[in-house]
Amino acid sequence: MSPTISYRDLEIMTKIIAGNSSKKLAHGLSEYLGMEYLDAQIERFADQELRVQLAKHMHKDDAIIVQSTCKPANEHLMELLLLVDAAKRAGAREVTALIPYFGYSRQDRASYEWGPVSARLVATLLEASGVDHIITLDLHSHETEGFFKIGVQNIDPIPLFAAAVKKSANLVVVSPDVGGFMRAKRLAESLDADLATINKSRSKHNQCQMDSIIGEVTGRDCLIVDDIADTGETICKAAALLKDNGALKVDAIVTHPVLSGDAVHKLDNAPLGQIITTNSIEQGALPAKFTVVDIIPVIAGAMGCFPRA
Ligand code: R5P
């Protein structure tokens, strides 16, 4: 006698769950893909411990947990770990953590004495929580992918940005530091533009110095490209240096608008035209010079999913 196969064995559904940092994005994805959005209650005990509860059993469905581990980074990371554990215990088959902005990814090596390799530890914690796959966007470096044993899909935002920029023969794509050179090179190639790199160093945490530019920027339209704007120092100083060196105009692309402290104000007042960014980190209203590109279609495409007809 052949075994009985139930409807559930044939069709695995995917539910989308959000942490507090990425509710808009999760709702948008659920709408775009026609996948069910499953509520998660995230509360606190008096001592600020988190208490996480899903709205219902997962019945062997798959879960996509959407959470950028942006500020407050530790809170959002802990929420994510607890949501993964909750989904597994509530009977989820496979759990994917969709982490559009992966906090701690800048700390991907032992760059100073007696310190941790924080990105590696975060990877270990995520694996320990039971997550099966990671999807992220424009990781600071590929080192972090190597810290995981599970699959990590690191979405390249360059095609998205290339489509948002007007090509011009006068354009130079500028990396504000040597570490971002490959990102800038990929964008320059997509736009058929020239390439320049700034020599940036940091003598103090959250502060940077820039002294020289490799490449020709005088009389050119410069487009800075970076993965993160946190204090905004890097982009503001790069814009000022390019202007001092005769750039005609300076625009910027930044994948993750971390925008801590007065970064928005600083960027708004810097010698910058347009700033193109994404909704990898949810924002309130931004000044007119910011253009926010929606990442939902590229995420869906990377997952091999297509919008609801
Ligand atoms: C550093 O290597 C990153 O790519 C960014 O340039 C940096 O995190 C930006 O930080 P901030 O806005 O604080 O200068």
Residues whose N, C-alpha, C, O or C-beta is under 5 A from the ligand:
A	BS01	R5P	G179 D226 D227 I228 A229 D230 T231 G232 E233 T234
